[in-house]
Amino acid sequence: MLKIGDIEMKNEVVLAPMAGVCNPAFRLIAKEFGTGLVCAEMVSGKAIVHGNERTREMLFVDEREKPLSLQIFGGDKDSLVEAAKVVDQETNADIIDINMGCPAPKVTKADAGARWLLDPNKINEMVAAVVAAVQKPVTVKMRIGWDHDHIYVIDNVKAVEAAGGKAVSIHGRTREQHYTGKADWSYIKQAKEAVSIPIIGNGDVATPEDARRMLDETGCDGVMIGRGALGNPWMLYRTIEYLKTGVLMPEPDAAEKIRIAILHMDRLVALRGEHIAVREMRKHIAWYLKGLKGGTRIKDIIMEETKRDEMERILKEFVAKLQEAGEDKMQVV
């Protein structure tokens, strides 16, 4: 079973720290669907240190989400260490994760995120500084390299291990690829063979069968699921069951998908208030509607909606019509 430091997960399935997605509302659903470890969306180290109110809200952890990893990013060692101390001492997160994979130009231009992939020595220095300042286990999420001419993943994972990092999650793409092309799992295998700390594989895990194949092909200790879980926490549950028993559980029907979408919305309303939550939920509901007949038309209506009750009415009417027509099962689209 996946173990990071002294934190033991109940299975090897990990929810990736997706920006704009992995707030407590969605993380709790992922946990209720059985996920071994959930990761919070990345937070700026400087924003934590400066006491930004919105940023501090992002550090909230519901006890029901645990074990949970909180991810921080930054290019300045002092502020990163201070931010890590805040997470260590003032939150009930279990693990502190450092982002070395974000390809966004605004992050890499600040000498943060994927920028570190070019310098194993900096990785060692920064991780060692954080490890020395905190009690909680420190992990890293990285990509295999900056571009195809600069893939230093083996040196980089060794640098993390030497600095006292307790695990590394590796996305099998370069920074240059962003989310295009294919993830190269061979580098995840090489990284696993190079170090003794746990390696969590990430990239192109869209089905439970993909997760099984990643574990078998790379020997990694855990599987991180990101985009495959968008509007689809059943992917997490189905993967856990498939890895455990070899049985592929059925896809949810329309009523179940919309029930969870509304639960997700209500939890977000409780966190953010109706105005912000409904706006944020538009993209999530578009993901929940994927694979349902007529979902595209409803998505267009939802994108204009501003009220929670109207959202619920539209979605429930949509389900009722699908059920009446006998078309409430998932479609291949």
N, C-alpha and C positions, 0 to 999 in steps of 0.2 A: 504494500500500500504506500501511497505517496506520503512522505514525511519530510518536513522542512524544519530544520533545527529540532526543537522538541514538540513541534506542532504536527499532530498526526491527522490526516484527512481520512474520511470514511471510504473514499474511492479516489480514482486518479483523474477525474474530470474537473476541469478548471474553467470558470467563466473569465474571458479576457477583459482587461480594463478598457472598455470602449468609451471614448469621449462622447458626452451628450447622451449616453445610454445607461451606463452603469451607476445610476443613482440608487438610493436605498429602495425605491419602489420596485425597480426591476431586479435588483440583487436579491431581494427577499423572495420574489417569485422563483428565481433561479435556485435559491436554497431550498424552497419548498418542493421543487422538482428533483431534489436529491443531490445537487451539485456539491462536490467535495470541498472546493475552495472557490469563493467569489472574490473578484478583484474590483476595487473601486476605480472610477475614471481618474486619470492623472490630474494632479494639482500642482500648481507652481510653487516651488520652494520659497521664492521671494514674496509671493502673495501671502503665504502662511506667516512668514516672519513679519511682514508689515501689518498683519492683523486684519486683512481684508475680510469684511463680514461675510460676503457671499462665499469666499474661499473657506472660511472657518465652518460654514454650514456644510460644505462638501466633505468635511472630516467626520460628520456624524455617522456612527455605526449603531445599528439596531442589534441588540444582543442575539436576536434570532438569526442574524446573518453569519455568525461566527462558525468556523474560522474564516477570517477575512483579511485580505491584503490591501493596504492603502498605498497608492503609487504617487511618488513625487518626482518632479523633474527640475533641472536647473543646471546652469553652466558655471556658477560661482560656488566654490567649495564652502566658504563660510556660511552663506545663506542656506545651502543644501543641508549642511550639518545642523544648523539651528532649526530648520524645518523638520528634520528627522527627529530632533529632540522633542519637538512639540507633538509629533505623531506618537512618539515613544511614551511620553509622560502624560499627555492630556487626552488621548483617545483610547478606546478599548479595541483598536485593531490588533490583530495577532502578528502581522508581518509587515515590514516596511519594504516596499519595492521601489527601485530606482529605474526610471524610464531611460533607455538608451536605444529606443526603436522608432520614436515618433519622426516621420519624415517631413512634417509640415515646415515650410521655409521659415515661418516666424519663430519656430522653436530651434531649428538648426542654426539660424543666424545668431541666436543668443548663446551659441556654443553649448547647446543642450540637446537632449534627445539623441537622434541617430548620429549627430556630429561626433560623438565619443567613439564611434566604431572605427575611426581612423587612428586611434591612439590607445593601444593597450596600457601604456604607462599611466595615462590620465585615468583610465578606468580603475587601475589598481589603486592609485592615489585617492581618488574620490570615494571609492567603496570602502577602503581601509579607514578613511576619516570618519565616515558615517558609522561603520561597525564599531569603532572605538568609542563613539559618543552615545550609543544606545544599548538597551538591554534586549530588545526584540530582534528576532532573526531578520537579516537583511538579504533581499534577493534582487535580481536584475532581470528586466525584460529587454531583449535586444533583437536586432535583425542580423542576418548572416554577414552583411557588409554594407559599405557605403554605395558601391556600384560593383559591376562584375570584375572590374580591375582592382578593386580594393576589398577583398573578402578576407578578413582577419579573425573570423569567428573562433578558431581554435585558440589563438593567442588571447583573444578577448575573454573567453570562458576561463582559461587558465589564470588570467589576471584577476577575475572575480573570485575564483577559489582561493588564490594566494592571499587575497585581501580579507578573507574571512566571510565572504558571501556564502549563503546557505543553499542557494538554488539559482538556476538561470532558465528563463523561458526564452525560446528562440523561435522567431518568425522566419520561415524559410525563404524570405524574399530580401532583396537589397533595399536600401533607402530609395535608390533610383526607380525601382519598380513600383513604389507605393503599394497599390493593391491590384496591379495588373499582372499579366503573365501567370506563370506557374510557380508555386513554392517548391524549392529544391530541398527535399527532405534529407538528401545525402549528407548535407552539412550538419543537420541535427544529429545524425548517426555518428559522424566524426567527432562532434563535440561531446557526445555521450561517452565515447571511447577515450576521450582525452582527459576527463576529470572524474572525480569520485562523488561530487555533489550531485543532487538530482537535476536532471534536465527535463524541461517540459516543452513538448513540441507544439508548434502553432503554425497555421497556414493551410488553407484548402481542406479543412475538416468540415465537410458539408453534410455528411451522413454518418450514422453509427458505424457503418462498414469502413468509412475513411479512418475513423478513430482506431479501429482494430488494426487496420493496415499500417497506420503510423506507428503504433506501439510495436508491431511485429517487425517492421522494416528498419526502424531506427533504434529500438531498444530503450527509448526514452521512458521516463518514470511517470509522466503525466501527459494528458492531452488537453490543450487549451482551445476552447471553442469561442469564436468571436462572432463574425457575421452570420454564421450558421444558426445562431440563437436569436437573431433579430426578429421579433414578433413570433418566435418559435421556441419557447422554453421547453417544449416537448422534445426537441432535439437533444437537450441535455439529459432528460429522463430516459429517453429511448436509447441513448448512447450508454448510459450507466447500466441499464438492463441488458443491453446487447453484450457489453464487455463482461458482465457477470455471468450471464446464462446462455449467451449465444442466440437468444430469442429476440426477434425484431418486433417490438410492440407496434400496434396500429397507429396511424396518424390520427390526430383529433378531428372530430367533425366540426361543422360551422358553429354550432351552439357552444361547444367547449372553447373554441378559439375566441369567440366574442365574449364569453363569460370571463375568461382570463384578461382579455383586453380591457374590459370595464373595471375589473379588480385593479389592474395596473393603473388605469386612469384615476380611480378613487384614491389610491395610495399616493399618487403624484399630487392630486388636489390637496390632500392632507399635508403634504410636505411644502408645496409651493403656492397654494391658493389656486382658485379656479382659473383665473385669467391666464396665468403663466402655464399651468398644467395642461389646459386644453390645447394651447398653442403647441406645447412640446409633444403632446400625444398624437398630433396629426401624423407625424412620420411613423410613430410606433404602430398606429392603427393601420396605416398603409401596409406595413410589414405583416401585421396579423391577418389582413385581408388576402394576402398573397396565396394563390392556389385555390381560392374560392370562386366559383362561377359568378360573374358579374361584379367581382370585387373592385375592378378598375373604375367602374362607374360610381360606386359608392365612395371610393377613395377621393374622387374629384369633388363630391359633395362635402365630404368630411373636411377637406382642405379649406373650406370657407367658414367652417363652424367655429363658434366662440363660446358656446355654453355646454356645460357638462351634461345636463338633462337632454338636450337636443342630440348630442352625440349618442347617448344611450338609446334614445328613441329610434334614431336612424339605423343603428346597428341591430337592434332587436327586430325591427320591421324587416330588415334585410334577411336575417336568419329565418324568420317566420315564412317569408316568401320562398326561400330556398327549401325549407322543410316541406312546404305545401307542394312544391314541384318535384320533390324527391331528389334534389340536387345539392344536398347539404354536406356531401363528402368532399374531401380534398380532390382537386383536379390537377392533372399534369399540365402546367401552363408554360 
